Amino acid sequence: MPQSPQPPPDLDLRLVRYFTVVAEHGHFGRAAETLRVAQPSLSRQIRRLEQELGARLLDRTPRGTRLTEAGEVFLPRARALLRSAAEATARTRAAARPSRFTVGYTTTLIVTPAVRALRRRRPDAEVHAVHLPWDETHAALLDHRVDAVVTRLPLVTDGLEVTVLHDEPRVLMVPLDHRLAGKESVTLDDIADEPMPRVRDNPVWNAYWRIDPRPDGRPAPDGPLVDAMEDKYELIADGQAVAIVPATPRVHTLRPDLTTIPLEGVDPSRVVLATRAGDRGRLVADFRKCARDTLGRPDHTAAVTTQQDVP
C-alpha cells in the first residue's frame, strides 16, 4: 500500500522570526541582543526549528553564521510567511476597529499638526502617532504596524507610495570647539578629511548622508560605526567625527555642545509621506491631504517645534 503523505510541520512563527533575525545579522550574539534573549536559548530555538523542518539552516563559522543551501531557500519564504501573518493580524484587527489609524514618524520630524487635522476631519477615528527608528519605516508599513510614515529619503520604496512633502537643506554638524564652528558656510572641500559616522548594512544611507563618494570621486573618510542617532551625536560632541544632517529647527535643541553650519553645493534632503501601495482606504487619503496641508511647508514645521505633543 502506498504510504500516506507526511503532514506539513506546524511551524512556530516565533522560531521563524528568530531565524530571520539571525540570518540578517549573520551572528548569533548580535541577533540575541536584538531579540533580547540569551544566546544559548536562541541556539536551542534555531535547532528546534531545524528539527521541525528536517534541514540544517545555518552553519557557524569563525566570523559568525552563514546560511546553508536549505537556509537560502527558506529565508525568503520565512519573510513572506511573517509578512502574511502580520497582514492577517492587522486586517483582522482593522475589521474589528475600522477607524483606527497609526502614523509613524522618525527623529526630529513633527507630525502633530497633521494628526490633529485628521482628528478634526475624522472625529470618529482613533488616531495615534508613534516614533520609529529611522531604519524600520519600510518594515513597519509592510508589517501593518503603522498606516503612514513621515520620514526622510533615502527610503526603500518597494511596495510603498511616496509623496514628497518638502525639502530641507543639509548642514554640517560639529562640536562647538571645532575649527569650522562659527563659519558662515562650508563646502565639501572643507571637510574632505573629516571622518563621518557610518551605519551597519545600509550602503544607500551611508552614500547619501556621507556623500560617498564625493563629486570628485574620492571616498568619504570612514568614521565610527553607530547603531543609534544618540550615539552619533555623542561621537560628534566628543570630536571623533562630523556629520551631515537635515537643517531642521529641532537640530539646534538636541545638545548644547553641538552646532550646525550651512553646507554649500549639496542637494537638500526630502521629507516624505509613505503609505502602502494600493492602500486606498478613506483614512489614508484623508491623512495624505492633512499631511500636504500642514507639513508641506518647512516654515510651518518651524512654527510648531516648541510644542510638546510629540516627543
Protein Blocks (a to p, Z undefined) as FASTA:
>chain_A
ZZdddddddddfklmmmmmmmmmnopaklmmmmnopafklmmmmmmmmmmmnopafbdcd
fklpaddfklmmmmmmmmmmmmmmmmmmmmmmmmmmmmbccddddehiafklmmmmmmmm
mmmbccddddddfklmmmmmmnomafbdcddddddfehiacddfbdcdddddddfkbmkg
oiabdcfklmmmgccdddehilklmmmmnopadfkopacddddddfbfklmmmmmmnopa
ccdddddfklmmmpmkbccdddehiacddddddddehiacfklmmmmmmmmmmmmpmklm
mmmmmpckbZZ
